Amino acid sequence: MLKFAEPAEDAVLVPRAITVVEAIDRLSRKRQAGYLSTALIITENGRRRDKPLRLVSPYDLPVLTALAIT
C-alpha cells in the first residue's frame, strides 16, 4: 500500500460506509499505538483495487469530532 512509508506511518483501507464515530476510533487507536501518520483511505468497498474516494488523516479529527457531536 504505502511503498515509501516511514516505519511509524500507516494507512488503512476502509469502506465508504464507515461512520464518523468509527473513523474517529480507528484514527485514535492508531495514534495511541504510536502511529503518528495514520491515514484512512476510503474506497467504495474498502478493497485495494477500488478507486480511492477520500483520504482522512489525524488532522481531520477536530472536524470529525464536531460532526459526531452534532
Residue frames as qw, qx, qy, qz and C-alpha x, y, z in Angstrom:
[[0.000, 0.887, 0.462, 0.000, 0.00, 0.00, 0.00],
 [0.078, -0.981, 0.145, 0.107, 2.50, 2.65, 1.11],
 [0.870, 0.348, -0.109, 0.332, 5.56, 1.94, -0.97],
 [0.419, 0.480, -0.286, 0.715, 7.58, 4.81, 0.51],
 [0.556, -0.757, -0.170, -0.298, 6.24, 4.90, 4.06],
 [0.043, 0.583, -0.639, 0.500, 8.35, 5.58, 7.11],
 [0.309, -0.034, -0.923, 0.225, 8.33, 2.95, 9.92],
 [0.077, 0.310, 0.660, -0.680, 5.76, 4.84, 12.04],
 [0.410, 0.234, -0.189, -0.861, 3.46, 5.59, 9.09],
 [0.244, 0.205, 0.948, -0.019, 0.43, 3.52, 8.25],
 [0.438, 0.103, -0.214, -0.867, -2.66, 3.68, 6.04],
 [0.328, 0.174, 0.900, -0.228, -5.81, 1.63, 6.33],
 [0.234, -0.144, -0.619, -0.736, -8.36, 0.95, 3.61],
 [0.239, 0.287, 0.723, -0.581, -11.93, 1.39, 4.82],
 [0.176, 0.491, 0.766, 0.375, -15.28, 1.14, 3.04],
 [0.060, -0.392, -0.208, -0.894, -17.39, 4.13, 2.11],
 [0.573, -0.582, -0.470, -0.334, -19.98, 3.04, 4.68],
 [0.507, -0.114, -0.538, 0.664, -17.66, 3.81, 7.62],
 [0.245, -0.887, -0.381, -0.093, -19.31, 6.07, 10.18],
 [0.088, 0.829, -0.262, 0.486, -17.77, 9.22, 11.63],
 [0.673, -0.622, 0.326, -0.233, -17.52, 7.54, 15.04],
 [0.964, 0.014, 0.175, 0.201, -15.75, 4.51, 13.52],
 [0.572, 0.659, -0.104, 0.477, -13.31, 6.80, 11.70],
 [0.238, -0.816, 0.320, -0.419, -12.53, 8.68, 14.92],
 [0.866, -0.398, 0.290, -0.086, -12.00, 5.37, 16.73],
 [0.908, 0.266, 0.075, 0.315, -9.66, 3.98, 14.07],
 [0.364, 0.744, -0.194, 0.527, -7.56, 7.14, 13.90],
 [0.431, -0.752, 0.307, -0.392, -7.41, 7.50, 17.70],
 [0.947, -0.252, 0.199, 0.024, -6.45, 3.86, 18.32],
 [0.804, 0.408, -0.033, 0.430, -3.61, 4.05, 15.82],
 [0.097, 0.805, -0.254, 0.528, -2.29, 7.26, 17.37],
 [0.671, -0.621, 0.301, -0.270, -2.33, 5.67, 20.82],
 [0.968, -0.028, 0.179, 0.173, -0.37, 2.74, 19.39],
 [0.477, -0.558, 0.325, 0.596, 2.37, 5.12, 18.24],
 [0.467, 0.382, 0.558, 0.570, 1.46, 5.60, 14.58],
 [0.078, -0.533, -0.149, 0.829, 1.72, 9.34, 14.14],
 [0.218, 0.345, -0.405, -0.818, 0.85, 9.47, 10.45],
 [0.305, 0.268, 0.914, -0.002, -2.02, 7.03, 10.18],
 [0.343, 0.211, -0.229, -0.886, -4.47, 7.73, 7.38],
 [0.575, 0.317, 0.721, -0.220, -7.76, 6.20, 6.35],
 [0.104, 0.185, -0.614, -0.760, -8.15, 5.64, 2.64],
 [0.572, 0.326, 0.537, -0.527, -11.86, 5.47, 1.90],
 [0.121, 0.126, -0.780, -0.602, -12.87, 3.36, -1.10],
 [0.637, -0.139, -0.342, -0.677, -16.23, 2.00, -2.23],
 [0.906, -0.241, -0.295, -0.182, -15.77, -1.37, -0.52],
 [0.522, -0.748, 0.407, -0.036, -12.52, -0.93, 1.42],
 [0.926, 0.083, 0.280, 0.238, -10.59, -3.01, -1.10],
 [0.443, -0.478, 0.365, 0.665, -7.18, -2.31, -2.51],
 [0.342, 0.222, 0.667, 0.624, -8.39, -2.48, -6.12],
 [0.057, 0.854, 0.517, -0.020, -11.12, 0.14, -5.52],
 [0.307, 0.600, 0.034, 0.738, -10.53, 3.74, -6.53],
 [0.300, -0.285, -0.505, 0.757, -9.71, 5.98, -3.53],
 [0.047, -0.790, -0.513, -0.332, -12.61, 8.33, -2.79],
 [0.230, -0.903, 0.093, -0.351, -11.18, 10.28, 0.14],
 [0.611, 0.148, -0.556, 0.544, -8.18, 10.42, 2.44],
 [0.494, -0.810, -0.094, -0.300, -8.77, 11.10, 6.14],
 [0.552, 0.305, -0.530, 0.567, -5.84, 11.87, 8.44],
 [0.446, -0.461, -0.580, 0.503, -5.42, 12.62, 12.15],
 [0.099, -0.065, -0.015, 0.993, -5.51, 16.32, 11.24],
 [0.375, -0.317, -0.510, -0.707, -9.18, 15.78, 10.41],
 [0.351, -0.310, -0.823, 0.320, -10.03, 14.63, 13.97],
 [0.053, 0.267, 0.361, -0.892, -11.32, 18.06, 15.15],
 [0.443, 0.104, -0.342, -0.822, -13.74, 18.25, 12.22],
 [0.508, -0.126, -0.832, -0.186, -14.82, 14.61, 12.66],
 [0.214, -0.260, -0.740, 0.583, -15.38, 15.17, 16.38],
 [0.244, 0.218, 0.120, -0.937, -17.52, 18.25, 15.67],
 [0.526, 0.025, -0.573, -0.628, -19.59, 16.21, 13.19],
 [0.436, -0.163, -0.878, 0.112, -20.04, 13.40, 15.73],
 [0.050, -0.238, -0.581, 0.776, -21.31, 15.82, 18.37],
 [0.361, 0.216, -0.029, -0.907, -23.95, 17.47, 16.17]]
